[in-house]
């Protein structure tokens, strides 16, 4: 069920318009954005398992699919005007669970340990901060910096996973740089929420 206060002034982004003309026409109306978020929660264990056992042929595409469901549920919610408080709270939690588990499993082991630890720390602070705000009755949707952080994290993790899968060492350096950018943007996102 949507909440009118979140659906009154929706600005569609470019990828929302592309979604509206393509996937939205194909997806049945009974599929809600929150269903896609729940799917992402269920995809985390198989992604983690496949990456843990080193089955990158299945694990990398499944991680990419799971990460893309974040863009899908967001666009679906904006286009169909079905933004809910539940989605605002649990969509970022699903993202942090997916990203955090892969950061812990892969990034800490294969890239700069302190960079991975920094990203995990910021993600944890965001979860705790969101929980504290929720207890005070305040719910904030993701801001611009949070969205950029998520894209940079997914890109950095994908580069590392592809490097491990296809043995392309250049991608490790690119991943390191991209995740460094993600950490800076994550800190800016965290600080911007303190105002």
N, C-alpha and C positions, 0 to 999 in steps of 0.2 A: 504494500500500500504506500503510495507516495505522500509526501508531506508538502502542502502548498507553500510553506515559507521557503522551502529549498527550490521550488519549481517556478516561482514567480518571475524571476529575472535570470534566465539562462542565456548565456552567450555561447553559441555553437562555434567550436574551433574548426579549423580546416579538416582535421581527421574526422570530426563529427559529421561534417557535410558529406565526406566521402563514404563514411559508414551508412549515412541515411540513404544514399543512392545505390548502395550495393548490398551489404549484409542485412540491413534492417528489413529490406524487402523479403529476404530469404528466411529470416528467423521468425518462427511462429510468435504470435502476440502473447501466448501464455508463458513464454520464457521471459522471466524478469531479470533485471541486472543483478539482483541479489542471488539468483540461481547460479549465475556465472561466478560470482564471488565464492559461493559455497563449493563449486566445482574446483576453484583454485585451491581451497583448503584441502580437498581430497587428493589433488594432484601432487601436493608436497611430499608425502611419504614415498610414492613410487619414483619421483624425481631424485630424492635423496638416496634411495636404495640403489637405483641404477648408476648414479654417479659414484657412490661409495664402492660398488663392486667393479668400477671401471668400464661399465658398458656405455661408452659415450655414443655409440651408434643409435641407441634408443634414448639415453638420458639427455643428450644435448637437444634433440628435437622436442622432447617432452618438456624440458625446461623452457625452451623458446615458446612453445604453445602456451604453457602455464603463464609465462610472463606477458604474452600478448592478450590473455584474457583480462588483464588489468585495463588495457586500452578499450577492449570490447565492452566490459561492463560500464565503464565511464561514459563512453559514447552512447551506449544504449540508454543509460539513465538520462542523459541530457536530451537526446533526440526524442525519446518517448515521454519525457517529463515525468520520470519515475524515480527521482532522487529521494532517498529515504534517510532518516537518521540512522537506521541500522546499517545501511550501505556506507554512510559517511564514517561510521565507527569501524566496521569490520572489513571493508575493502582495504584500507591501509594496513590493518592487522594481517590480512592474508598476504599482502605484498611483503611485509616485514618478515613473516614466517618463511616464505619462499626464499627471499633474498638472504635473510639471516642464516638459514640452514645451509644454503650453498656457500655463503661466505665462510661459515665455520668449517664446512667440510672440505672445500676446494681452495679458496683464496688463502686462508691462513697457512695452508700446507705448501702452496705453489708460488705464492707471490710474497711480497713484503709483509711479514707477520704483523708489524705495527700498523700498517695501512689497513689491513683487514680488521685488526682489533679496534682501530679508531672508528671504522664504519659500523662495526657491531655495537660499540659503545654509544654512538650517536643514535642508531636505530633503537637501542634499548631506552635511551633517554626520551626519545619521541613517543615510545609506547607508554612509558610511565607518565610523561607529561599529558598525553591524551587521556589516560585513565584518570589522572587527577582532575583535569578539566571536566571530564564527564561526570565525576562525582560532585562537582560544583554546579552541574546543570548546564555547562557550556559545551557546545559541539561545534567544531570548526572543520569545514571541508579542507582538503589539501590545497596548499597555496602553490603559486607558480614555481617556487624553488623546490618544493617537495616533488613536483612532477618532473622537473629537470633532473633532480637527484635520482629518481627512479629510472629514468631513461639512461642516465650515465651508468648507474649500477648494472642494469641489464646488459648494456652494451659492453661494459668492462668484463662482466662475468662471461658473456657469450664469447668474447675474444679469447679469454683464457680457456674456456671449454673447447673451442675450436682448435686452439694451439695444442691442447692435450690430446684431442681426438685425432687430428691430422698431422701432429708433430711439426707445427709451424712456429718456430721459436720467436720470430718477429712479433707475433701476436701477443706473446707474453709481455713484451715491453709496452705495446700499445694498450694492453689491458691494465698494466700498472699505472700508466698515465691517465687513462680514462677513470679508473677507480680513485686516483688522486683528485681529479676534478670532482668526482662524485662526493668525496669526503668534504671538500671545501664548500660545495653547494649544500650539502647536508647540514653543515655547521651554520651557514647563512640561513637555511630554512628553519633550523631550531631557534636561532636568535631572533628571527623575524616573528616567531610565534610568541615570544616573551613580551611583546609590546601590547 
